[in-house]
Amino acid sequence: MSFWYNVDTGRVETDENRSRGEQVLGPYATEAEAQAALDTAHKKTEQWDSEDRDWNQRGGSAAGGDSDA
């Protein structure tokens, strides 16, 4: 069984009672993982933002690559 986090209601849902649409995050393997969905999403967003900043500071190209070729 999969678990889902509904951002509109703040509740964990299962496959049997899952809302359809963009308001659910998941699937997650456990109810605890689903309950932590917003925290997990926040941490991943911070990580990706940091990686984007690093990439942009390096000039936005892969190391050793030449995009003009």
Order of alpha helices (4+ residues) and beta strands (2+ residues): beta-beta-beta-alpha-alpha
